[in-house]
Amino acid sequence: MTLQNLEPQLLALTATEKAQAMQILAQSLGNPWRGIEKTPGVCGGDACIARTRIPVWVLVNARSIGISEAQLLKDYPTLSATDLTNAWVYATAHPEEIATTIRENEEA
């Protein structure tokens, strides 16, 4: 099987299925959360985009209230489309963690 043969099938996947496929591929590379870091003492230890203080939950919450990816990239000029993809894959794999963190920050 070649990537050229696989491409039409990948493009036909739903957004959730694409995120799951990306997770599988990332795990096969040996670092399942490439581009996502958790550092004690930084942003409360929450999952952040690597080398930034931008928590994944902030991006997920923004998207859930209707902010587009294009607007997020404009609002956070240090982010790339790859960073957003990494955030979505992480959030898909850890929905309870993200939901809990959003809820805790809304209550604060």
ABEGO torsion letter per residue (X at the ends): XBAAAAAAAAAABBAAAAAAAAAAAAAAAGBAABGBBBBBGBGGGBBBBBGBABBAAAAAAAAAAGBBAAAAAAABAABBAAAAAAAAAAAAABAAAAAAAAAAAAAX
